[in-house]
C-alpha cells in the first residue's frame, strides 16, 4: 500500500512539474531482453514494477 501511494505521489509530481520527461523504461533495471513483459514497454510513464538501475 505504501508503494502504491509513493507511485501516485511521484506521478502527480511528474505531471505537475515534469520532473522526468523520459520514459521509465530507459532507466529501469528490467529493461533488457525478456525481463519485462509489460505491454507499456518501452514507453511506460507509470509502472508498478519500475526500479531505477543501480538501486
PDB file of N, CA, C and O in Angstrom:
ATOM      1  N   UNK A   1       0.823  -1.193   0.000  1.00  0.00           N
ATOM      2  CA  UNK A   1       0.000   0.000   0.000  1.00  0.00           C
ATOM      3  C   UNK A   1       0.869   1.259   0.000  1.00  0.00           C
ATOM      4  O   UNK A   1       0.566   2.225  -0.700  1.00  0.00           O
ATOM      5  N   UNK A   2       1.933   1.246   0.775  1.00  0.00           N
ATOM      6  CA  UNK A   2       2.837   2.392   0.804  1.00  0.00           C
ATOM      7  C   UNK A   2       3.485   2.608  -0.565  1.00  0.00           C
ATOM      8  O   UNK A   2       3.662   3.745  -1.003  1.00  0.00           O
ATOM      9  N   UNK A   3       3.834   1.516  -1.229  1.00  0.00           N
ATOM     10  CA  UNK A   3       4.426   1.616  -2.566  1.00  0.00           C
ATOM     11  C   UNK A   3       3.444   2.266  -3.546  1.00  0.00           C
ATOM     12  O   UNK A   3       3.842   3.104  -4.356  1.00  0.00           O
ATOM     13  N   UNK A   4       2.170   1.888  -3.476  1.00  0.00           N
ATOM     14  CA  UNK A   4       1.157   2.486  -4.347  1.00  0.00           C
ATOM     15  C   UNK A   4       1.036   3.980  -4.101  1.00  0.00           C
ATOM     16  O   UNK A   4       0.923   4.760  -5.046  1.00  0.00           O
ATOM     17  N   UNK A   5       1.059   4.379  -2.846  1.00  0.00           N
ATOM     18  CA  UNK A   5       0.978   5.794  -2.504  1.00  0.00           C
ATOM     19  C   UNK A   5       2.194   6.545  -3.028  1.00  0.00           C
ATOM     20  O   UNK A   5       2.065   7.661  -3.532  1.00  0.00           O
ATOM     21  N   UNK A   6       3.373   5.943  -2.912  1.00  0.00           N
ATOM     22  CA  UNK A   6       4.590   6.575  -3.433  1.00  0.00           C
ATOM     23  C   UNK A   6       4.487   6.794  -4.932  1.00  0.00           C
ATOM     24  O   UNK A   6       4.877   7.848  -5.433  1.00  0.00           O
ATOM     25  N   UNK A   7       3.953   5.786  -5.670  1.00  0.00           N
ATOM     26  CA  UNK A   7       3.808   5.923  -7.113  1.00  0.00           C
ATOM     27  C   UNK A   7       2.802   7.008  -7.474  1.00  0.00           C
ATOM     28  O   UNK A   7       3.022   7.771  -8.415  1.00  0.00           O
ATOM     29  N   UNK A   8       1.721   7.081  -6.744  1.00  0.00           N
ATOM     30  CA  UNK A   8       0.716   8.106  -7.028  1.00  0.00           C
ATOM     31  C   UNK A   8       1.272   9.501  -6.804  1.00  0.00           C
ATOM     32  O   UNK A   8       1.037  10.406  -7.604  1.00  0.00           O
ATOM     33  N   UNK A   9       2.011   9.675  -5.713  1.00  0.00           N
ATOM     34  CA  UNK A   9       2.620  10.977  -5.428  1.00  0.00           C
ATOM     35  C   UNK A   9       3.665  11.323  -6.476  1.00  0.00           C
ATOM     36  O   UNK A   9       3.711  12.454  -6.959  1.00  0.00           O
ATOM     37  N   UNK A  10       4.501  10.360  -6.830  1.00  0.00           N
ATOM     38  CA  UNK A  10       5.539  10.603  -7.831  1.00  0.00           C
ATOM     39  C   UNK A  10       4.922  10.979  -9.175  1.00  0.00           C
ATOM     40  O   UNK A  10       5.373  11.914  -9.836  1.00  0.00           O
ATOM     41  N   UNK A  11       3.892  10.246  -9.568  1.00  0.00           N
ATOM     42  CA  UNK A  11       3.239  10.549 -10.846  1.00  0.00           C
ATOM     43  C   UNK A  11       2.558  11.903 -10.835  1.00  0.00           C
ATOM     44  O   UNK A  11       2.552  12.604 -11.847  1.00  0.00           O
ATOM     45  N   UNK A  12       1.989  12.272  -9.713  1.00  0.00           N
ATOM     46  CA  UNK A  12       1.379  13.590  -9.590  1.00  0.00           C
ATOM     47  C   UNK A  12       2.441  14.677  -9.719  1.00  0.00           C
ATOM     48  O   UNK A  12       2.243  15.660 -10.433  1.00  0.00           O
ATOM     49  N   UNK A  13       3.560  14.502  -9.034  1.00  0.00           N
ATOM     50  CA  UNK A  13       4.641  15.486  -9.134  1.00  0.00           C
ATOM     51  C   UNK A  13       5.211  15.557 -10.542  1.00  0.00           C
ATOM     52  O   UNK A  13       5.535  16.640 -11.028  1.00  0.00           O
ATOM     53  N   UNK A  14       5.334  14.419 -11.195  1.00  0.00           N
ATOM     54  CA  UNK A  14       5.815  14.413 -12.581  1.00  0.00           C
ATOM     55  C   UNK A  14       4.863  15.182 -13.474  1.00  0.00           C
ATOM     56  O   UNK A  14       5.297  15.944 -14.338  1.00  0.00           O
ATOM     57  N   UNK A  15       3.570  14.988 -13.273  1.00  0.00           N
ATOM     58  CA  UNK A  15       2.580  15.667 -14.107  1.00  0.00           C
ATOM     59  C   UNK A  15       2.599  17.172 -13.870  1.00  0.00           C
ATOM     60  O   UNK A  15       2.442  17.956 -14.807  1.00  0.00           O
ATOM     61  N   UNK A  16       2.789  17.569 -12.624  1.00  0.00           N
ATOM     62  CA  UNK A  16       2.773  18.993 -12.294  1.00  0.00           C
ATOM     63  C   UNK A  16       4.063  19.685 -12.717  1.00  0.00           C
ATOM     64  O   UNK A  16       4.026  20.751 -13.331  1.00  0.00           O
ATOM     65  N   UNK A  17       5.193  19.087 -12.392  1.00  0.00           N
ATOM     66  CA  UNK A  17       6.485  19.749 -12.585  1.00  0.00           C
ATOM     67  C   UNK A  17       7.317  19.181 -13.727  1.00  0.00           C
ATOM     68  O   UNK A  17       8.406  19.680 -14.010  1.00  0.00           O
ATOM     69  N   UNK A  18       6.808  18.131 -14.392  1.00  0.00           N
ATOM     70  CA  UNK A  18       7.540  17.494 -15.487  1.00  0.00           C
ATOM     71  C   UNK A  18       8.959  17.117 -15.049  1.00  0.00           C
ATOM     72  O   UNK A  18       9.937  17.449 -15.719  1.00  0.00           O
ATOM     73  N   UNK A  19       9.052  16.421 -13.916  1.00  0.00           N
ATOM     74  CA  UNK A  19      10.350  16.067 -13.348  1.00  0.00           C
ATOM     75  C   UNK A  19      11.148  15.106 -14.220  1.00  0.00           C
ATOM     76  O   UNK A  19      12.352  15.300 -14.390  1.00  0.00           O
ATOM     77  N   UNK A  20      10.522  14.087 -14.772  1.00  0.00           N
ATOM     78  CA  UNK A  20      11.203  13.084 -15.578  1.00  0.00           C
ATOM     79  C   UNK A  20      10.518  12.958 -16.932  1.00  0.00           C
ATOM     80  O   UNK A  20       9.645  12.106 -17.099  1.00  0.00           O
ATOM     81  N   UNK A  21      10.892  13.782 -17.894  1.00  0.00           N
ATOM     82  CA  UNK A  21      10.202  13.712 -19.175  1.00  0.00           C
ATOM     83  C   UNK A  21      10.502  12.443 -19.971  1.00  0.00           C
ATOM     84  O   UNK A  21       9.779  12.134 -20.917  1.00  0.00           O
ATOM     85  N   UNK A  22      11.567  11.688 -19.605  1.00  0.00           N
ATOM     86  CA  UNK A  22      11.878  10.462 -20.337  1.00  0.00           C
ATOM     87  C   UNK A  22      10.954   9.327 -19.913  1.00  0.00           C
ATOM     88  O   UNK A  22      10.260   9.419 -18.901  1.00  0.00           O
ATOM     89  N   UNK A  23      10.955   8.278 -20.687  1.00  0.00           N
ATOM     90  CA  UNK A  23      10.169   7.107 -20.335  1.00  0.00           C
ATOM     91  C   UNK A  23      10.878   6.339 -19.234  1.00  0.00           C
ATOM     92  O   UNK A  23      12.107   6.320 -19.170  1.00  0.00           O
ATOM     93  N   UNK A  24      10.098   5.706 -18.367  1.00  0.00           N
ATOM     94  CA  UNK A  24      10.683   4.956 -17.261  1.00  0.00           C
ATOM     95  C   UNK A  24      11.556   3.809 -17.754  1.00  0.00           C
ATOM     96  O   UNK A  24      12.575   3.497 -17.137  1.00  0.00           O
ATOM     97  N   UNK A  25      11.172   3.190 -18.839  1.00  0.00           N
ATOM     98  CA  UNK A  25      11.907   2.021 -19.333  1.00  0.00           C
ATOM     99  C   UNK A  25      13.374   2.336 -19.618  1.00  0.00           C
ATOM    100  O   UNK A  25      14.234   1.463 -19.500  1.00  0.00           O
ATOM    101  N   UNK A  26      13.657   3.581 -19.993  1.00  0.00           N
ATOM    102  CA  UNK A  26      15.031   3.965 -20.318  1.00  0.00           C
ATOM    103  C   UNK A  26      15.971   3.830 -19.125  1.00  0.00           C
ATOM    104  O   UNK A  26      17.172   3.634 -19.309  1.00  0.00           O
ATOM    105  N   UNK A  27      15.449   3.932 -17.914  1.00  0.00           N
ATOM    106  CA  UNK A  27      16.299   3.880 -16.722  1.00  0.00           C
ATOM    107  C   UNK A  27      15.936   2.727 -15.792  1.00  0.00           C
ATOM    108  O   UNK A  27      16.364   2.709 -14.638  1.00  0.00           O
ATOM    109  N   UNK A  28      15.155   1.771 -16.276  1.00  0.00           N
ATOM    110  CA  UNK A  28      14.693   0.667 -15.434  1.00  0.00           C
ATOM    111  C   UNK A  28      15.690  -0.493 -15.438  1.00  0.00           C
ATOM    112  O   UNK A  28      16.280  -0.810 -16.471  1.00  0.00           O
ATOM    113  N   UNK A  29      15.870  -1.115 -14.285  1.00  0.00           N
ATOM    114  CA  UNK A  29      16.788  -2.255 -14.193  1.00  0.00           C
ATOM    115  C   UNK A  29      16.277  -3.465 -14.962  1.00  0.00           C
ATOM    116  O   UNK A  29      17.057  -4.371 -15.256  1.00  0.00           O
ATOM    117  N   UNK A  30      14.997  -3.509 -15.295  1.00  0.00           N
ATOM    118  CA  UNK A  30      14.424  -4.632 -16.034  1.00  0.00           C
ATOM    119  C   UNK A  30      14.365  -4.381 -17.544  1.00  0.00           C
ATOM    120  O   UNK A  30      13.699  -5.127 -18.262  1.00  0.00           O
ATOM    121  N   UNK A  31      15.038  -3.359 -18.028  1.00  0.00           N
ATOM    122  CA  UNK A  31      14.996  -3.002 -19.445  1.00  0.00           C
ATOM    123  C   UNK A  31      16.057  -3.777 -20.231  1.00  0.00           C
ATOM    124  O   UNK A  31      17.005  -3.198 -20.761  1.00  0.00           O
ATOM    125  N   UNK A  32      15.878  -5.088 -20.293  1.00  0.00           N
ATOM    126  CA  UNK A  32      16.759  -5.920 -21.109  1.00  0.00           C
ATOM    127  C   UNK A  32      16.027  -7.209 -21.464  1.00  0.00           C
ATOM    128  O   UNK A  32      15.213  -7.713 -20.690  1.00  0.00           O
ATOM    129  N   UNK A  33      16.326  -7.725 -22.633  1.00  0.00           N
ATOM    130  CA  UNK A  33      15.760  -8.999 -23.080  1.00  0.00           C
ATOM    131  C   UNK A  33      14.281  -9.150 -22.784  1.00  0.00           C
ATOM    132  O   UNK A  33      13.477  -8.267 -23.086  1.00  0.00           O
ATOM    133  N   UNK A  34      13.933 -10.283 -22.188  1.00  0.00           N
ATOM    134  CA  UNK A  34      12.545 -10.573 -21.840  1.00  0.00           C
ATOM    135  C   UNK A  34      12.279 -10.398 -20.354  1.00  0.00           C
ATOM    136  O   UNK A  34      11.326 -10.976 -19.830  1.00  0.00           O
ATOM    137  N   UNK A  35      13.088  -9.624 -19.671  1.00  0.00           N
ATOM    138  CA  UNK A  35      12.905  -9.418 -18.227  1.00  0.00           C
ATOM    139  C   UNK A  35      11.591  -8.704 -17.931  1.00  0.00           C
ATOM    140  O   UNK A  35      10.986  -8.932 -16.883  1.00  0.00           O
ATOM    141  N   UNK A  36      11.148  -7.849 -18.834  1.00  0.00           N
ATOM    142  CA  UNK A  36       9.896  -7.120 -18.651  1.00  0.00           C
ATOM    143  C   UNK A  36       8.925  -7.522 -19.757  1.00  0.00           C
ATOM    144  O   UNK A  36       9.254  -7.470 -20.942  1.00  0.00           O
ATOM    145  N   UNK A  37       7.733  -7.919 -19.349  1.00  0.00           N
ATOM    146  CA  UNK A  37       6.728  -8.306 -20.343  1.00  0.00           C
ATOM    147  C   UNK A  37       5.507  -7.397 -20.310  1.00  0.00           C
ATOM    148  O   UNK A  37       4.465  -7.738 -20.871  1.00  0.00           O
ATOM    149  N   UNK A  38       5.625  -6.258 -19.666  1.00  0.00           N
ATOM    150  CA  UNK A  38       4.505  -5.319 -19.582  1.00  0.00           C
ATOM    151  C   UNK A  38       4.191  -4.745 -20.955  1.00  0.00           C
ATOM    152  O   UNK A  38       5.104  -4.468 -21.733  1.00  0.00           O
ATOM    153  N   UNK A  39       2.908  -4.564 -21.261  1.00  0.00           N
ATOM    154  CA  UNK A  39       2.529  -4.036 -22.572  1.00  0.00           C
ATOM    155  C   UNK A  39       2.946  -2.580 -22.783  1.00  0.00           C
ATOM    156  O   UNK A  39       3.029  -2.121 -23.923  1.00  0.00           O
ATOM    157  N   UNK A  40       3.207  -1.855 -21.701  1.00  0.00           N
ATOM    158  CA  UNK A  40       3.600  -0.446 -21.824  1.00  0.00           C
ATOM    159  C   UNK A  40       5.031  -0.282 -22.335  1.00  0.00           C
ATOM    160  O   UNK A  40       5.397   0.778 -22.842  1.00  0.00           O
ATOM    161  N   UNK A  41       5.826  -1.325 -22.201  1.00  0.00           N
ATOM    162  CA  UNK A  41       7.227  -1.263 -22.564  1.00  0.00           C
ATOM    163  C   UNK A  41       7.364  -1.054 -24.062  1.00  0.00           C
ATOM    164  O   UNK A  41       6.624  -1.698 -24.806  1.00  0.00           O
ATOM    165  N   UNK A  42       8.226  -0.228 -24.549  1.00  0.00           N
ATOM    166  CA  UNK A  42       9.300   0.515 -23.896  1.00  0.00           C
ATOM    167  C   UNK A  42       8.952   1.966 -23.587  1.00  0.00           C
ATOM    168  O   UNK A  42       9.849   2.768 -23.330  1.00  0.00           O
ATOM    169  N   UNK A  43       7.675   2.317 -23.607  1.00  0.00           N
ATOM    170  CA  UNK A  43       7.282   3.716 -23.430  1.00  0.00           C
ATOM    171  C   UNK A  43       6.451   3.941 -22.172  1.00  0.00           C
ATOM    172  O   UNK A  43       5.529   4.756 -22.182  1.00  0.00           O
ATOM    173  N   UNK A  44       6.761   3.240 -21.105  1.00  0.00           N
ATOM    174  CA  UNK A  44       5.983   3.367 -19.869  1.00  0.00           C
ATOM    175  C   UNK A  44       6.232   4.704 -19.190  1.00  0.00           C
ATOM    176  O   UNK A  44       7.372   5.145 -19.043  1.00  0.00           O
ATOM    177  N   UNK A  45       5.155   5.329 -18.787  1.00  0.00           N
ATOM    178  CA  UNK A  45       5.238   6.558 -17.997  1.00  0.00           C
ATOM    179  C   UNK A  45       4.862   6.281 -16.547  1.00  0.00           C
ATOM    180  O   UNK A  45       5.111   7.103 -15.665  1.00  0.00           O
ATOM    181  N   UNK A  46       4.265   5.122 -16.307  1.00  0.00           N
ATOM    182  CA  UNK A  46       3.884   4.687 -14.974  1.00  0.00           C
ATOM    183  C   UNK A  46       4.001   3.171 -14.959  1.00  0.00           C
ATOM    184  O   UNK A  46       3.500   2.499 -15.860  1.00  0.00           O
ATOM    185  N   UNK A  47       4.663   2.627 -13.933  1.00  0.00           N
ATOM    186  CA  UNK A  47       4.844   1.175 -13.879  1.00  0.00           C
ATOM    187  C   UNK A  47       5.063   0.730 -12.437  1.00  0.00           C
ATOM    188  O   UNK A  47       5.962   1.239 -11.768  1.00  0.00           O
ATOM    189  N   UNK A  48       4.266  -0.200 -11.951  1.00  0.00           N
ATOM    190  CA  UNK A  48       4.425  -0.650 -10.564  1.00  0.00           C
ATOM    191  C   UNK A  48       5.681  -1.488 -10.364  1.00  0.00           C
ATOM    192  O   UNK A  48       6.114  -1.664  -9.226  1.00  0.00           O
ATOM    193  N   UNK A  49       6.280  -2.010 -11.430  1.00  0.00           N
ATOM    194  CA  UNK A  49       7.490  -2.828 -11.321  1.00  0.00           C
ATOM    195  C   UNK A  49       8.764  -2.025 -11.478  1.00  0.00           C
ATOM    196  O   UNK A  49       9.853  -2.583 -11.347  1.00  0.00           O
ATOM    197  N   UNK A  50       8.667  -0.747 -11.752  1.00  0.00           N
ATOM    198  CA  UNK A  50       9.849   0.071 -12.049  1.00  0.00           C
ATOM    199  C   UNK A  50      10.820   0.119 -10.886  1.00  0.00           C
ATOM    200  O   UNK A  50      10.443   0.371  -9.741  1.00  0.00           O
ATOM    201  N   UNK A  51      12.079  -0.129 -11.208  1.00  0.00           N
ATOM    202  CA  UNK A  51      13.184   0.039 -10.263  1.00  0.00           C
ATOM    203  C   UNK A  51      14.316   0.696 -11.047  1.00  0.00           C
ATOM    204  O   UNK A  51      14.759   0.173 -12.070  1.00  0.00           O
ATOM    205  N   UNK A  52      14.779   1.843 -10.560  1.00  0.00           N
ATOM    206  CA  UNK A  52      15.850   2.565 -11.260  1.00  0.00           C
ATOM    207  C   UNK A  52      17.110   1.711 -11.256  1.00  0.00           C
ATOM    208  O   UNK A  52      17.437   1.079 -10.251  1.00  0.00           O
ATOM    209  N   UNK A  53      17.811   1.695 -12.378  1.00  0.00           N
ATOM    210  CA  UNK A  53      19.063   0.948 -12.481  1.00  0.00           C
ATOM    211  C   UNK A  53      20.030   1.419 -11.413  1.00  0.00           C
ATOM    212  O   UNK A  53      20.179   2.619 -11.183  1.00  0.00           O
ATOM    213  N   UNK A  54      20.676   0.488 -10.772  1.00  0.00           N
ATOM    214  CA  UNK A  54      21.652   0.831  -9.746  1.00  0.00           C
ATOM    215  C   UNK A  54      21.087   0.869  -8.346  1.00  0.00           C
ATOM    216  O   UNK A  54      21.845   1.057  -7.394  1.00  0.00           O
ATOM    217  N   UNK A  55      19.778   0.699  -8.177  1.00  0.00           N
ATOM    218  CA  UNK A  55      19.191   0.717  -6.833  1.00  0.00           C
ATOM    219  C   UNK A  55      19.203  -0.659  -6.242  1.00  0.00           C
ATOM    220  O   UNK A  55      18.750  -0.851  -5.113  1.00  0.00           O
TER     221      UNK A  55
END
